[in-house]
Amino acid sequence: MIFRTRFAPSPTGPLHLGHAFSALTAFDMARAAGGTFLLRMDDIDRVRSKPEYETQAKDDLRWLGVQWPEPVMQQSRSEARFRAALDQLNARGLIYPCSCSRTDIEAAVGAPQEGVPTHGPDGRIYPGTCRGRSMAAFTAGDAIRLDLQKAIMAAGSLPEFTETGGRFEGTHRLDADDLLTTVGDIAVARREMAAAYHLCVVVDDHAQDITHVIRGEDLFDATRIHVLLAHLLALPIPLYHHHRLIRDEAGKRLAKRDDARALALYRAQGKSPADIRTMLDLPPA
């Protein structure tokens, strides 16, 4: 079986221990399977993405012993593929423009009902204010959303995906009621961006022939979105592996702001790649 996976950080800050764990996990799994490990820069956010962070990330990963073929794909150069995917969804009447700001959405939601989810994998579950607008009414500054109800109807029999991560291991079939209740009309393109994360990751994974998506368990809930989009775009659905997260002493997931755990700092302190593997409870290289 072909095994192609990737590590796709956003170059918006220094890599930390959580990034190291994810990259090393994917690299080790690819190597064990005799497969291919790719590096991709998810730099679609042109405001926060910086060339110096991309350079630093590559330097840190090489120091860890991670290797990949060149050139490295940059998401910011995939706009033509994203536009083609949006055109495909639009041709089926599955997307609409949205002019709502975050403030508008919060105001429209009002007081939450007991037992009804308010947030999903895309953040605040969208209340549908602009649903029904035609893409012909799109204006600069609009986001673009997937009409989930129409998407589910267009999908026919909803697809399933296979998860190999220990916590979620097994086969999972998408459920219409679950999607409508806990996901809602996700953004597939945002203001000043060619596409939003969920569409970007599906399109670029296909462009790189990714067969195994290896990432943190915090993204497991978003997998339903990615599988549905892949199905709607007639793309193959990869296998998924969601690994444990690296957390701080308080049990909180590490984020870019956790500079105290930045790999560059550990390097400056004289730590070795073997030390990092030990800290992360990973086997020796």
C-alpha positions in Angstrom: 0.0 0.0 0.0 1.3 3.5 -0.9 1.9 5.7 2.1 2.2 9.4 1.6 1.8 11.8 4.5 2.6 15.4 5.3 3.4 17.9 8.1 1.7 21.2 7.3 2.5 24.0 9.8 1.4 27.6 9.5 4.5 29.8 9.5 3.0 32.3 11.9 5.3 31.7 14.8 8.1 29.4 16.0 7.6 25.7 16.2 7.1 24.2 19.7 7.1 20.8 21.2 3.6 20.0 19.9 4.8 20.6 16.4 7.9 18.5 17.0 5.7 15.6 18.2 3.4 15.8 15.2 6.2 16.1 12.6 8.2 13.3 14.2 5.1 11.0 14.5 4.3 11.5 10.8 7.9 11.1 9.7 8.4 8.0 11.8 5.2 6.4 10.5 6.2 7.1 6.9 9.6 5.7 7.4 8.3 2.6 9.1 5.9 2.0 6.1 8.6 2.7 3.5 6.5 5.7 2.4 7.0 9.4 1.7 6.9 12.3 4.2 6.2 15.7 2.7 6.5 19.2 4.2 3.9 21.8 3.3 3.6 25.4 4.4 0.0 26.4 5.1 0.7 30.1 4.6 -2.7 31.1 3.2 -2.9 33.7 6.0 -0.8 36.4 4.4 -1.1 38.8 7.2 0.4 36.5 9.9 2.6 34.3 7.8 6.2 35.4 7.7 9.1 34.1 5.6 11.4 34.1 8.6 9.1 31.7 10.4 9.1 29.3 7.4 12.9 29.4 7.3 13.1 28.8 11.1 10.6 25.9 10.8 12.7 24.1 8.2 15.8 24.7 10.2 14.2 23.2 13.4 12.8 20.2 11.5 16.2 19.4 9.9 17.8 19.7 13.3 15.3 17.1 14.5 16.3 14.8 11.8 13.2 15.1 9.7 13.8 14.9 5.9 11.5 15.7 3.0 11.8 16.1 -0.8 12.0 19.6 -2.3 10.4 21.8 -3.4 8.1 22.4 -0.4 4.5 23.2 -1.4 3.3 26.6 -0.2 -0.5 26.9 0.2 -0.4 30.6 -0.9 0.5 29.3 -4.4 -2.5 27.1 -4.7 -5.1 29.8 -5.3 -6.0 28.4 -8.8 -6.8 25.0 -7.3 -8.9 26.7 -4.6 -10.9 28.7 -7.2 -11.5 25.6 -9.3 -12.9 23.8 -6.2 -15.1 26.8 -5.3 -16.3 26.9 -9.0 -17.2 23.2 -8.7 -19.2 23.7 -5.6 -20.9 26.8 -7.0 -21.9 24.9 -10.2 -23.9 22.6 -7.9 -25.5 25.5 -6.0 -23.8 24.5 -2.7 -22.2 27.8 -1.7 -23.4 31.3 -0.9 -21.8 34.7 0.0 -21.9 35.9 3.6 -21.5 39.5 4.6 -21.8 38.8 8.4 -19.1 40.0 10.8 -18.4 38.1 14.0 -20.4 40.7 15.8 -23.3 40.2 13.5 -23.2 36.4 14.0 -23.1 36.7 17.8 -26.0 39.2 17.7 -28.0 36.8 15.5 -27.4 33.8 17.6 -28.9 35.4 20.8 -29.2 33.4 24.0 -28.1 29.8 23.6 -30.7 27.1 24.1 -29.9 24.5 26.7 -28.4 21.4 25.2 -27.9 22.9 21.8 -24.2 23.2 20.6 -23.0 26.7 20.0 -19.6 26.0 18.7 -18.2 23.4 16.3 -15.0 22.6 14.3 -15.4 25.9 12.5 -16.0 28.0 15.6 -19.3 29.6 16.3 -22.0 27.6 14.5 -23.4 29.9 11.8 -27.1 30.9 12.3 -27.8 31.0 8.5 -28.4 34.8 8.2 -27.1 35.0 4.6 -28.3 31.5 3.5 -30.3 31.8 0.3 -28.1 34.6 -1.2 -26.9 33.8 -4.7 -23.2 33.8 -5.6 -24.3 36.3 -8.2 -24.7 38.8 -5.3 -21.1 38.2 -4.1 -19.2 41.4 -3.3 -15.7 42.1 -2.3 -15.4 41.5 1.4 -17.9 38.7 1.5 -17.0 35.3 2.9 -18.3 32.2 1.2 -20.1 29.5 3.1 -21.2 25.9 2.3 -24.9 25.4 2.5 -24.7 22.3 4.6 -28.3 21.2 4.1 -27.9 21.3 0.3 -24.5 19.7 0.5 -25.9 16.7 2.4 -28.7 16.3 -0.1 -26.2 16.5 -3.0 -23.9 14.0 -1.4 -26.5 11.2 -1.6 -25.2 8.4 0.6 -22.9 10.1 3.1 -19.3 8.7 3.0 -17.3 7.1 5.8 -13.7 7.3 6.8 -11.2 5.1 8.5 -9.3 6.3 11.6 -6.2 4.5 12.9 -5.4 6.6 15.9 -5.9 4.7 19.2 -8.5 6.9 20.8 -10.8 7.1 17.7 -9.7 3.9 15.9 -12.4 2.4 13.6 -14.7 3.3 10.8 -16.8 6.4 11.1 -19.8 7.2 8.8 -21.0 10.8 8.5 -24.4 11.5 9.9 -26.6 14.2 8.5 -28.3 15.2 11.8 -24.9 15.3 13.6 -23.5 17.6 10.8 -26.4 20.0 10.9 -26.5 20.2 14.7 -22.8 20.4 15.5 -21.1 21.8 12.4 -23.4 24.2 10.4 -22.6 26.2 7.3 -18.8 26.4 7.4 -16.7 29.0 5.7 -15.0 27.7 2.6 -13.5 31.1 1.8 -12.9 34.1 4.1 -12.4 37.8 3.5 -9.0 38.6 1.9 -8.2 34.9 1.6 -8.6 32.7 -1.5 -10.0 29.9 0.6 -10.5 28.9 4.2 -8.7 26.2 6.1 -11.2 23.3 5.6 -11.2 23.7 1.8 -7.5 24.4 1.5 -6.4 21.2 3.4 -8.7 19.0 1.3 -7.6 20.4 -2.0 -3.9 20.5 -1.2 -3.9 17.0 0.3 -5.3 15.8 -3.0 -2.8 17.8 -5.0 0.0 16.1 -3.1 -1.6 12.6 -3.4 -1.7 12.3 0.4 -2.9 8.8 1.5 -2.5 9.2 5.3 -3.4 12.3 7.2 -1.5 12.4 10.5 -2.3 15.2 12.9 -3.4 16.1 16.4 -6.6 14.8 18.0 -7.9 18.3 18.3 -8.7 18.2 14.6 -10.6 14.9 14.7 -14.0 16.7 14.8 -13.0 18.7 11.7 -12.5 15.4 9.8 -16.2 15.2 9.1 -16.0 18.5 7.2 -12.9 17.4 5.2 -14.5 14.0 4.3 -17.7 15.7 3.2 -15.8 18.2 1.0 -13.7 15.5 -0.5 -16.8 13.5 -1.4 -18.5 16.6 -2.9 -15.4 17.3 -5.0 -15.2 13.7 -6.1 -11.7 13.3 -4.4 -10.4 10.2 -2.8 -10.7 10.1 1.0 -7.4 9.4 2.8 -6.9 7.4 5.9 -6.7 9.4 9.1 -4.6 9.1 12.3 -5.2 11.6 15.1 -2.4 11.4 17.7 -2.3 12.7 21.3 -1.6 16.3 22.1 1.4 17.8 23.9 0.1 19.8 26.8 1.5 22.2 29.5 1.5 21.6 33.2 -2.1 22.8 33.4 -3.2 20.3 30.8 -3.7 23.0 28.1 -2.7 22.3 24.5 0.4 24.1 23.4 0.0 27.1 21.1 2.3 29.4 19.1 2.3 31.8 22.0 4.1 29.1 24.1 7.6 30.5 23.3 9.0 28.9 26.5 8.6 25.6 24.7 9.8 26.7 21.3 12.3 24.3 19.7 14.7 27.2 19.0 14.9 27.8 22.8 15.7 24.2 23.6 18.3 24.2 20.9 19.9 27.3 22.4 19.9 25.6 25.8 22.0 22.8 24.4 19.3 20.1 24.1 19.8 17.4 21.4 17.2 15.9 19.0 17.5 12.7 21.2 16.6 14.8 24.2 13.5 16.2 22.4 12.4 12.6 21.6 12.8 11.6 25.2 10.8 14.6 26.4 8.0 13.6 24.0 8.1 9.9 24.9 9.0 9.0 21.4 11.4 6.1 20.5 15.0 6.9 19.4 15.5 7.8 15.8 
